[in-house]
Amino acid sequence: MIHYHKTKSWVINLIIRDVRPEDNEKLLEIEKSSAQEGKIWLTSYRTDFFEKSRYFREGFFFVAENEGDGEIIGCAGAGFAYYSLKGEKVKGAYLYGLRTNPKFRLKVAFWLKALVKRMTDVLQDSDGVFAFSSVKTDNGRSAKITRHLGFFPERVFNIYAVPVIRNPRVKGTLVDYSPSIDELSTIFESASLKGDLVPLDLSETFFPKLLEQRRIRLMSFGSARAVMWDTTGQTDFSISKLNGGLKPLHKVLRGVSITIPAIRVPRIGQPIKSWQVIELSYDDKKDGEKLVRALHNAAWRENVHLLTFGEDSEEKRVRSLLGVLTFKLPFQIMTINRENKPLGLRKIPIWPPTL
C-alpha cells in the first residue's frame, strides 16, 4: 500500500508494511530518541525491540516507511491474548509500540492515518472482542492520538517507582526461584474474579519464557506474597528529563545517595535496572511491609536501581506499603470495541505484565 504525501519541500512515497527482523536497530534508535512527554521523560535502552511481542500468542506489528530512502517514519503493533472481562474469558488485543521518528514529529497525521487504517482492517477481521491501550496521563500528545483513533478512556492504573534502599535481610522470607506454572496461573485466575483485564493465558507464552530465563520469582513472608519479574537487560530505561518539582527533588536525593550510599538514585541519562512486582498481596499489613523490605534487600544485593509496583487508582493497599520515596506514574487505560462505546471496565486487580 503506497500513499503519496507532498509539501513544498519534500515528497514521501509512504508504504505500510510488516516489520522485519532487520528493522530492530532502526526501531531501537527511534525508541531511544523519542522520549515520552510529561513530568518524567523516559528513554528506552532495550536491545531487542521485539521482546514484548514474544510474550503474546499472536499479533502483528507494522512500520510506516518512505519507499524512496527506506527511512522508517513510525510504527505500532498489537498483541492478542485472553483477558477477564465482566466475569468472562474473552480475546482482546493490546495496542503498543506507537513510536514516531523524531524527524517527522511535526508531520504525524499523514502517516498515522494510513497506519491506523491498516491496523483497523486487521483488528476487524480478527476474532478479538476488544482492544486496549495505555498512555501516561500527562503525555498529552499520545493521549490525543489515542482518542483520535477512537479509544475511550476507562480507568487509571498507577505504576509506582521506588528507588532501591539498602535494607537488612528479613528472616523468614521465602523465595521460590522456580515457581510452578500452575501456581502462577492460579494467582491470576483468582484475581480475574475481582476485576477486568487480568490476562488468562500467560501459562502458554509468558510464564514458560520467564521460567526458562530464571526471571520470575515468588516471594512470601507470613500472609504476604509477591510475584517479581526481573526485567534487567530487557526493559532498561533512563530518565531523560524531569519537570516541575521533581527536578530539585531528584538533585537532593542524588546528593544524599552519593554521600550516604543507602539508596540508589541514578543520574539523569543513566540506564536504570529494574524489577517489576507484578502482584503484591497480604492479609496482615505488617507482613506486607516486611516483604517489601525483603524485596529491597534482594534488589540491593543484585545491583538493581528501581522496584516498580502497580495497582488500580481506586486502590491504596500496595501504595500504603511503599513509603515516602515513591514516584507515581498514572496510566490511562483506553479501550475500543465493535460497538463503539466504552466497556465500563471494573477495577484492574493485578498488573497485566505486558502492559
Contacts in CASP RR format, 6 or more apart in sequence:
PFRMAT RR
TARGET T0000
AUTHOR 0000-0000-0000
METHOD contacts of the structure
MODEL  1
MIHYHKTKSWVINLIIRDVRPEDNEKLLEIEKSSAQEGKIWLTSYRTDFF
EKSRYFREGFFFVAENEGDGEIIGCAGAGFAYYSLKGEKVKGAYLYGLRT
NPKFRLKVAFWLKALVKRMTDVLQDSDGVFAFSSVKTDNGRSAKITRHLG
FFPERVFNIYAVPVIRNPRVKGTLVDYSPSIDELSTIFESASLKGDLVPL
DLSETFFPKLLEQRRIRLMSFGSARAVMWDTTGQTDFSISKLNGGLKPLH
KVLRGVSITIPAIRVPRIGQPIKSWQVIELSYDDKKDGEKLVRALHNAAW
RENVHLLTFGEDSEEKRVRSLLGVLTFKLPFQIMTINRENKPLGLRKIPI
WPPTL
1 15 0 8 1.000
1 16 0 8 1.000
1 114 0 8 1.000
1 118 0 8 1.000
2 13 0 8 1.000
2 14 0 8 1.000
2 15 0 8 1.000
2 67 0 8 1.000
3 13 0 8 1.000
3 14 0 8 1.000
3 15 0 8 1.000
3 16 0 8 1.000
3 110 0 8 1.000
3 111 0 8 1.000
3 114 0 8 1.000
4 11 0 8 1.000
4 12 0 8 1.000
4 13 0 8 1.000
4 14 0 8 1.000
5 11 0 8 1.000
5 12 0 8 1.000
5 14 0 8 1.000
5 107 0 8 1.000
5 110 0 8 1.000
5 111 0 8 1.000
6 12 0 8 1.000
12 66 0 8 1.000
12 68 0 8 1.000
12 73 0 8 1.000
12 110 0 8 1.000
13 66 0 8 1.000
13 67 0 8 1.000
13 68 0 8 1.000
14 64 0 8 1.000
14 65 0 8 1.000
14 66 0 8 1.000
14 67 0 8 1.000
14 73 0 8 1.000
14 110 0 8 1.000
14 111 0 8 1.000
14 114 0 8 1.000
15 64 0 8 1.000
15 65 0 8 1.000
15 66 0 8 1.000
15 67 0 8 1.000
16 62 0 8 1.000
16 63 0 8 1.000
16 64 0 8 1.000
16 65 0 8 1.000
16 114 0 8 1.000
16 115 0 8 1.000
16 118 0 8 1.000
17 62 0 8 1.000
17 63 0 8 1.000
17 65 0 8 1.000
18 60 0 8 1.000
18 61 0 8 1.000
18 62 0 8 1.000
18 63 0 8 1.000
19 27 0 8 1.000
19 50 0 8 1.000
19 61 0 8 1.000
19 62 0 8 1.000
19 63 0 8 1.000
19 75 0 8 1.000
21 50 0 8 1.000
23 49 0 8 1.000
23 63 0 8 1.000
23 72 0 8 1.000
24 48 0 8 1.000
24 49 0 8 1.000
24 50 0 8 1.000
26 72 0 8 1.000
27 49 0 8 1.000
27 63 0 8 1.000
27 72 0 8 1.000
27 75 0 8 1.000
27 99 0 8 1.000
28 44 0 8 1.000
28 46 0 8 1.000
28 47 0 8 1.000
28 49 0 8 1.000
30 72 0 8 1.000
30 74 0 8 1.000
30 75 0 8 1.000
30 99 0 8 1.000
30 100 0 8 1.000
30 101 0 8 1.000
30 102 0 8 1.000
31 44 0 8 1.000
31 46 0 8 1.000
31 49 0 8 1.000
31 99 0 8 1.000
32 43 0 8 1.000
32 44 0 8 1.000
32 45 0 8 1.000
33 43 0 8 1.000
33 102 0 8 1.000
34 99 0 8 1.000
34 100 0 8 1.000
34 101 0 8 1.000
34 102 0 8 1.000
34 105 0 8 1.000
35 41 0 8 1.000
35 42 0 8 1.000
35 43 0 8 1.000
35 240 0 8 1.000
35 241 0 8 1.000
36 42 0 8 1.000
36 136 0 8 1.000
36 139 0 8 1.000
36 142 0 8 1.000
37 136 0 8 1.000
37 138 0 8 1.000
37 139 0 8 1.000
37 140 0 8 1.000
37 141 0 8 1.000
37 142 0 8 1.000
38 136 0 8 1.000
38 138 0 8 1.000
38 139 0 8 1.000
38 140 0 8 1.000
38 243 0 8 1.000
39 138 0 8 1.000
39 242 0 8 1.000
39 243 0 8 1.000
39 244 0 8 1.000
39 246 0 8 1.000
40 239 0 8 1.000
40 241 0 8 1.000
40 242 0 8 1.000
40 243 0 8 1.000
40 246 0 8 1.000
40 327 0 8 1.000
40 329 0 8 1.000
41 239 0 8 1.000
41 240 0 8 1.000
41 241 0 8 1.000
41 242 0 8 1.000
41 243 0 8 1.000
42 237 0 8 1.000
42 238 0 8 1.000
42 239 0 8 1.000
42 240 0 8 1.000
43 237 0 8 1.000
43 238 0 8 1.000
43 239 0 8 1.000
43 240 0 8 1.000
43 269 0 8 1.000
44 235 0 8 1.000
44 236 0 8 1.000
44 237 0 8 1.000
45 233 0 8 1.000
45 236 0 8 1.000
45 237 0 8 1.000
45 238 0 8 1.000
45 271 0 8 1.000
46 233 0 8 1.000
46 234 0 8 1.000
46 235 0 8 1.000
46 236 0 8 1.000
47 233 0 8 1.000
48 234 0 8 1.000
50 61 0 8 1.000
51 234 0 8 1.000
51 235 0 8 1.000
52 96 0 8 1.000
52 97 0 8 1.000
52 354 0 8 1.000
53 59 0 8 1.000
53 61 0 8 1.000
53 79 0 8 1.000
54 205 0 8 1.000
54 209 0 8 1.000
55 205 0 8 1.000
55 206 0 8 1.000
55 209 0 8 1.000
55 353 0 8 1.000
55 354 0 8 1.000
56 79 0 8 1.000
56 80 0 8 1.000
56 81 0 8 1.000
56 94 0 8 1.000
56 205 0 8 1.000
56 354 0 8 1.000
57 80 0 8 1.000
57 81 0 8 1.000
57 201 0 8 1.000
57 204 0 8 1.000
57 205 0 8 1.000
58 79 0 8 1.000
58 80 0 8 1.000
59 77 0 8 1.000
59 78 0 8 1.000
59 79 0 8 1.000
59 80 0 8 1.000
59 93 0 8 1.000
60 77 0 8 1.000
60 78 0 8 1.000
60 79 0 8 1.000
60 119 0 8 1.000
60 122 0 8 1.000
61 75 0 8 1.000
61 76 0 8 1.000
61 77 0 8 1.000
61 78 0 8 1.000
61 97 0 8 1.000
62 75 0 8 1.000
62 76 0 8 1.000
62 77 0 8 1.000
62 115 0 8 1.000
62 118 0 8 1.000
62 119 0 8 1.000
63 72 0 8 1.000
63 73 0 8 1.000
63 74 0 8 1.000
63 75 0 8 1.000
64 72 0 8 1.000
64 73 0 8 1.000
64 74 0 8 1.000
64 75 0 8 1.000
64 111 0 8 1.000
64 112 0 8 1.000
64 114 0 8 1.000
64 115 0 8 1.000
65 71 0 8 1.000
65 72 0 8 1.000
65 73 0 8 1.000
66 73 0 8 1.000
71 101 0 8 1.000
71 103 0 8 1.000
72 101 0 8 1.000
73 100 0 8 1.000
73 101 0 8 1.000
73 104 0 8 1.000
73 111 0 8 1.000
74 99 0 8 1.000
74 100 0 8 1.000
74 101 0 8 1.000
74 104 0 8 1.000
74 111 0 8 1.000
74 115 0 8 1.000
75 97 0 8 1.000
75 98 0 8 1.000
75 99 0 8 1.000
75 115 0 8 1.000
76 95 0 8 1.000
76 96 0 8 1.000
76 97 0 8 1.000
76 98 0 8 1.000
76 99 0 8 1.000
76 115 0 8 1.000
76 119 0 8 1.000
77 95 0 8 1.000
77 96 0 8 1.000
77 97 0 8 1.000
77 98 0 8 1.000
77 119 0 8 1.000
78 93 0 8 1.000
78 94 0 8 1.000
78 95 0 8 1.000
78 96 0 8 1.000
78 119 0 8 1.000
78 122 0 8 1.000
78 123 0 8 1.000
78 131 0 8 1.000
79 93 0 8 1.000
79 94 0 8 1.000
79 95 0 8 1.000
79 96 0 8 1.000
80 91 0 8 1.000
80 92 0 8 1.000
80 93 0 8 1.000
80 126 0 8 1.000
80 128 0 8 1.000
81 91 0 8 1.000
81 92 0 8 1.000
81 94 0 8 1.000
81 199 0 8 1.000
81 200 0 8 1.000
81 201 0 8 1.000
81 354 0 8 1.000
82 89 0 8 1.000
82 90 0 8 1.000
82 91 0 8 1.000
82 92 0 8 1.000
82 199 0 8 1.000
82 200 0 8 1.000
82 201 0 8 1.000
83 89 0 8 1.000
83 90 0 8 1.000
83 91 0 8 1.000
83 92 0 8 1.000
83 196 0 8 1.000
83 197 0 8 1.000
83 198 0 8 1.000
83 199 0 8 1.000
83 200 0 8 1.000
83 352 0 8 1.000
84 90 0 8 1.000
84 191 0 8 1.000
84 192 0 8 1.000
84 193 0 8 1.000
84 195 0 8 1.000
84 196 0 8 1.000
84 197 0 8 1.000
84 198 0 8 1.000
84 200 0 8 1.000
85 129 0 8 1.000
85 130 0 8 1.000
85 196 0 8 1.000
85 197 0 8 1.000
85 343 0 8 1.000
85 345 0 8 1.000
86 196 0 8 1.000
86 346 0 8 1.000
87 192 0 8 1.000
87 193 0 8 1.000
87 195 0 8 1.000
87 196 0 8 1.000
89 192 0 8 1.000
89 200 0 8 1.000
90 128 0 8 1.000
90 129 0 8 1.000
90 130 0 8 1.000
91 127 0 8 1.000
91 128 0 8 1.000
91 129 0 8 1.000
92 128 0 8 1.000
92 129 0 8 1.000
92 130 0 8 1.000
92 131 0 8 1.000
92 132 0 8 1.000
93 123 0 8 1.000
93 126 0 8 1.000
93 128 0 8 1.000
93 130 0 8 1.000
93 131 0 8 1.000
93 132 0 8 1.000
94 131 0 8 1.000
94 132 0 8 1.000
94 133 0 8 1.000
94 352 0 8 1.000
94 354 0 8 1.000
94 355 0 8 1.000
95 119 0 8 1.000
95 131 0 8 1.000
95 132 0 8 1.000
95 133 0 8 1.000
96 133 0 8 1.000
96 134 0 8 1.000
96 354 0 8 1.000
98 142 0 8 1.000
98 145 0 8 1.000
100 108 0 8 1.000
104 111 0 8 1.000
108 145 0 8 1.000
112 145 0 8 1.000
116 149 0 8 1.000
123 131 0 8 1.000
124 338 0 8 1.000
129 337 0 8 1.000
129 338 0 8 1.000
130 335 0 8 1.000
130 336 0 8 1.000
130 337 0 8 1.000
130 338 0 8 1.000
130 343 0 8 1.000
131 335 0 8 1.000
131 336 0 8 1.000
131 337 0 8 1.000
132 151 0 8 1.000
132 154 0 8 1.000
132 197 0 8 1.000
132 333 0 8 1.000
132 334 0 8 1.000
132 335 0 8 1.000
132 336 0 8 1.000
133 146 0 8 1.000
133 151 0 8 1.000
133 333 0 8 1.000
133 334 0 8 1.000
133 335 0 8 1.000
134 157 0 8 1.000
134 331 0 8 1.000
134 332 0 8 1.000
134 333 0 8 1.000
134 334 0 8 1.000
134 355 0 8 1.000
135 142 0 8 1.000
135 143 0 8 1.000
135 146 0 8 1.000
135 331 0 8 1.000
135 332 0 8 1.000
135 334 0 8 1.000
136 142 0 8 1.000
136 329 0 8 1.000
136 330 0 8 1.000
136 331 0 8 1.000
136 332 0 8 1.000
137 143 0 8 1.000
137 156 0 8 1.000
137 330 0 8 1.000
137 331 0 8 1.000
137 332 0 8 1.000
138 330 0 8 1.000
143 332 0 8 1.000
146 334 0 8 1.000
147 153 0 8 1.000
147 334 0 8 1.000
149 336 0 8 1.000
150 336 0 8 1.000
150 340 0 8 1.000
151 334 0 8 1.000
151 335 0 8 1.000
151 336 0 8 1.000
152 334 0 8 1.000
152 335 0 8 1.000
152 336 0 8 1.000
152 341 0 8 1.000
152 342 0 8 1.000
152 343 0 8 1.000
153 332 0 8 1.000
153 333 0 8 1.000
153 334 0 8 1.000
153 342 0 8 1.000
154 333 0 8 1.000
154 334 0 8 1.000
154 335 0 8 1.000
154 342 0 8 1.000
154 343 0 8 1.000
154 344 0 8 1.000
154 345 0 8 1.000
155 312 0 8 1.000
155 313 0 8 1.000
155 332 0 8 1.000
155 333 0 8 1.000
155 345 0 8 1.000
155 347 0 8 1.000
155 348 0 8 1.000
156 312 0 8 1.000
156 313 0 8 1.000
156 330 0 8 1.000
156 331 0 8 1.000
156 332 0 8 1.000
156 333 0 8 1.000
157 310 0 8 1.000
157 311 0 8 1.000
157 312 0 8 1.000
157 313 0 8 1.000
157 330 0 8 1.000
157 331 0 8 1.000
157 333 0 8 1.000
157 348 0 8 1.000
157 351 0 8 1.000
157 355 0 8 1.000
158 310 0 8 1.000
158 311 0 8 1.000
158 312 0 8 1.000
158 313 0 8 1.000
158 319 0 8 1.000
158 328 0 8 1.000
158 329 0 8 1.000
158 330 0 8 1.000
158 331 0 8 1.000
159 308 0 8 1.000
159 309 0 8 1.000
159 310 0 8 1.000
159 328 0 8 1.000
159 329 0 8 1.000
159 330 0 8 1.000
159 331 0 8 1.000
160 308 0 8 1.000
160 309 0 8 1.000
160 310 0 8 1.000
160 311 0 8 1.000
160 318 0 8 1.000
160 319 0 8 1.000
160 322 0 8 1.000
160 326 0 8 1.000
160 327 0 8 1.000
160 328 0 8 1.000
160 329 0 8 1.000
161 274 0 8 1.000
161 306 0 8 1.000
161 307 0 8 1.000
161 308 0 8 1.000
161 326 0 8 1.000
161 327 0 8 1.000
161 328 0 8 1.000
161 329 0 8 1.000
162 306 0 8 1.000
162 307 0 8 1.000
162 308 0 8 1.000
162 309 0 8 1.000
162 322 0 8 1.000
162 323 0 8 1.000
162 325 0 8 1.000
162 326 0 8 1.000
162 327 0 8 1.000
163 253 0 8 1.000
163 257 0 8 1.000
163 263 0 8 1.000
163 264 0 8 1.000
163 265 0 8 1.000
163 305 0 8 1.000
163 306 0 8 1.000
163 325 0 8 1.000
164 263 0 8 1.000
164 264 0 8 1.000
164 296 0 8 1.000
164 299 0 8 1.000
164 300 0 8 1.000
164 304 0 8 1.000
164 305 0 8 1.000
164 306 0 8 1.000
164 307 0 8 1.000
165 262 0 8 1.000
165 263 0 8 1.000
165 264 0 8 1.000
165 296 0 8 1.000
165 300 0 8 1.000
165 325 0 8 1.000
166 261 0 8 1.000
166 262 0 8 1.000
166 263 0 8 1.000
166 296 0 8 1.000
166 297 0 8 1.000
166 300 0 8 1.000
167 293 0 8 1.000
167 294 0 8 1.000
167 296 0 8 1.000
167 297 0 8 1.000
167 300 0 8 1.000
168 293 0 8 1.000
168 297 0 8 1.000
169 294 0 8 1.000
169 297 0 8 1.000
170 221 0 8 1.000
170 290 0 8 1.000
170 291 0 8 1.000
170 293 0 8 1.000
170 294 0 8 1.000
170 297 0 8 1.000
172 221 0 8 1.000
172 222 0 8 1.000
173 219 0 8 1.000
173 220 0 8 1.000
173 221 0 8 1.000
173 290 0 8 1.000
173 291 0 8 1.000
173 294 0 8 1.000
174 219 0 8 1.000
174 220 0 8 1.000
174 221 0 8 1.000
175 217 0 8 1.000
175 218 0 8 1.000
175 219 0 8 1.000
175 298 0 8 1.000
176 217 0 8 1.000
176 218 0 8 1.000
176 219 0 8 1.000
177 214 0 8 1.000
177 217 0 8 1.000
178 211 0 8 1.000
178 214 0 8 1.000
179 211 0 8 1.000
179 216 0 8 1.000
179 217 0 8 1.000
179 218 0 8 1.000
179 227 0 8 1.000
181 203 0 8 1.000
181 207 0 8 1.000
181 208 0 8 1.000
181 211 0 8 1.000
182 203 0 8 1.000
183 218 0 8 1.000
184 202 0 8 1.000
184 203 0 8 1.000
184 207 0 8 1.000
184 216 0 8 1.000
184 218 0 8 1.000
184 227 0 8 1.000
185 202 0 8 1.000
185 203 0 8 1.000
185 207 0 8 1.000
187 225 0 8 1.000
187 227 0 8 1.000
187 279 0 8 1.000
187 350 0 8 1.000
188 198 0 8 1.000
188 199 0 8 1.000
188 200 0 8 1.000
188 202 0 8 1.000
188 350 0 8 1.000
189 200 0 8 1.000
191 198 0 8 1.000
191 279 0 8 1.000
191 349 0 8 1.000
191 350 0 8 1.000
192 198 0 8 1.000
192 200 0 8 1.000
192 349 0 8 1.000
194 347 0 8 1.000
194 349 0 8 1.000
195 346 0 8 1.000
195 347 0 8 1.000
195 348 0 8 1.000
195 349 0 8 1.000
196 343 0 8 1.000
196 345 0 8 1.000
196 346 0 8 1.000
196 347 0 8 1.000
196 348 0 8 1.000
197 333 0 8 1.000
197 345 0 8 1.000
197 348 0 8 1.000
197 352 0 8 1.000
198 348 0 8 1.000
198 349 0 8 1.000
198 350 0 8 1.000
198 352 0 8 1.000
199 206 0 8 1.000
199 352 0 8 1.000
199 353 0 8 1.000
199 354 0 8 1.000
202 353 0 8 1.000
206 353 0 8 1.000
206 354 0 8 1.000
207 216 0 8 1.000
210 216 0 8 1.000
210 229 0 8 1.000
214 230 0 8 1.000
215 229 0 8 1.000
215 230 0 8 1.000
215 231 0 8 1.000
215 234 0 8 1.000
216 227 0 8 1.000
216 228 0 8 1.000
216 229 0 8 1.000
216 230 0 8 1.000
217 227 0 8 1.000
217 228 0 8 1.000
217 230 0 8 1.000
218 225 0 8 1.000
218 226 0 8 1.000
218 227 0 8 1.000
218 228 0 8 1.000
219 225 0 8 1.000
219 226 0 8 1.000
219 228 0 8 1.000
219 291 0 8 1.000
219 294 0 8 1.000
219 295 0 8 1.000
219 298 0 8 1.000
220 226 0 8 1.000
220 291 0 8 1.000
221 287 0 8 1.000
221 288 0 8 1.000
221 290 0 8 1.000
221 291 0 8 1.000
221 294 0 8 1.000
222 284 0 8 1.000
222 287 0 8 1.000
222 291 0 8 1.000
223 282 0 8 1.000
223 283 0 8 1.000
223 284 0 8 1.000
223 287 0 8 1.000
223 288 0 8 1.000
224 280 0 8 1.000
224 281 0 8 1.000
224 282 0 8 1.000
224 283 0 8 1.000
224 284 0 8 1.000
224 287 0 8 1.000
224 288 0 8 1.000
224 290 0 8 1.000
224 291 0 8 1.000
225 279 0 8 1.000
225 280 0 8 1.000
225 281 0 8 1.000
225 282 0 8 1.000
225 291 0 8 1.000
226 277 0 8 1.000
226 279 0 8 1.000
226 280 0 8 1.000
226 281 0 8 1.000
226 291 0 8 1.000
226 295 0 8 1.000
227 277 0 8 1.000
227 278 0 8 1.000
227 279 0 8 1.000
227 280 0 8 1.000
228 275 0 8 1.000
228 276 0 8 1.000
228 277 0 8 1.000
228 278 0 8 1.000
228 295 0 8 1.000
229 275 0 8 1.000
229 276 0 8 1.000
229 277 0 8 1.000
229 278 0 8 1.000
229 353 0 8 1.000
230 275 0 8 1.000
231 274 0 8 1.000
231 275 0 8 1.000
231 276 0 8 1.000
232 273 0 8 1.000
232 274 0 8 1.000
232 275 0 8 1.000
232 304 0 8 1.000
233 273 0 8 1.000
235 274 0 8 1.000
235 276 0 8 1.000
236 271 0 8 1.000
236 272 0 8 1.000
236 273 0 8 1.000
236 274 0 8 1.000
237 271 0 8 1.000
237 272 0 8 1.000
237 274 0 8 1.000
238 266 0 8 1.000
238 268 0 8 1.000
238 269 0 8 1.000
238 270 0 8 1.000
238 271 0 8 1.000
238 272 0 8 1.000
239 250 0 8 1.000
239 266 0 8 1.000
239 268 0 8 1.000
239 269 0 8 1.000
239 272 0 8 1.000
240 268 0 8 1.000
240 269 0 8 1.000
241 268 0 8 1.000
242 250 0 8 1.000
242 268 0 8 1.000
246 327 0 8 1.000
250 265 0 8 1.000
250 268 0 8 1.000
253 263 0 8 1.000
253 265 0 8 1.000
253 325 0 8 1.000
254 265 0 8 1.000
254 267 0 8 1.000
255 265 0 8 1.000
256 263 0 8 1.000
256 265 0 8 1.000
257 263 0 8 1.000
257 264 0 8 1.000
257 265 0 8 1.000
263 325 0 8 1.000
264 300 0 8 1.000
264 304 0 8 1.000
264 305 0 8 1.000
264 306 0 8 1.000
266 272 0 8 1.000
266 305 0 8 1.000
266 306 0 8 1.000
272 305 0 8 1.000
272 306 0 8 1.000
273 303 0 8 1.000
273 304 0 8 1.000
273 305 0 8 1.000
273 306 0 8 1.000
274 304 0 8 1.000
274 305 0 8 1.000
274 306 0 8 1.000
274 307 0 8 1.000
274 308 0 8 1.000
275 295 0 8 1.000
275 299 0 8 1.000
275 304 0 8 1.000
275 306 0 8 1.000
275 307 0 8 1.000
275 308 0 8 1.000
276 308 0 8 1.000
276 351 0 8 1.000
276 353 0 8 1.000
277 295 0 8 1.000
277 307 0 8 1.000
277 308 0 8 1.000
277 309 0 8 1.000
277 310 0 8 1.000
277 351 0 8 1.000
278 350 0 8 1.000
278 351 0 8 1.000
278 353 0 8 1.000
279 350 0 8 1.000
279 351 0 8 1.000
280 288 0 8 1.000
280 291 0 8 1.000
280 292 0 8 1.000
280 309 0 8 1.000
280 318 0 8 1.000
280 321 0 8 1.000
281 317 0 8 1.000
282 288 0 8 1.000
282 291 0 8 1.000
282 317 0 8 1.000
282 321 0 8 1.000
285 320 0 8 1.000
285 321 0 8 1.000
288 321 0 8 1.000
289 321 0 8 1.000
292 321 0 8 1.000
292 322 0 8 1.000
295 307 0 8 1.000
296 307 0 8 1.000
299 307 0 8 1.000
309 318 0 8 1.000
309 319 0 8 1.000
309 322 0 8 1.000
309 351 0 8 1.000
310 318 0 8 1.000
310 351 0 8 1.000
311 317 0 8 1.000
311 318 0 8 1.000
311 319 0 8 1.000
311 351 0 8 1.000
312 347 0 8 1.000
312 348 0 8 1.000
312 349 0 8 1.000
313 330 0 8 1.000
314 347 0 8 1.000
315 347 0 8 1.000
319 326 0 8 1.000
319 328 0 8 1.000
331 355 0 8 1.000
333 345 0 8 1.000
333 348 0 8 1.000
335 342 0 8 1.000
335 343 0 8 1.000
335 345 0 8 1.000
337 343 0 8 1.000
END
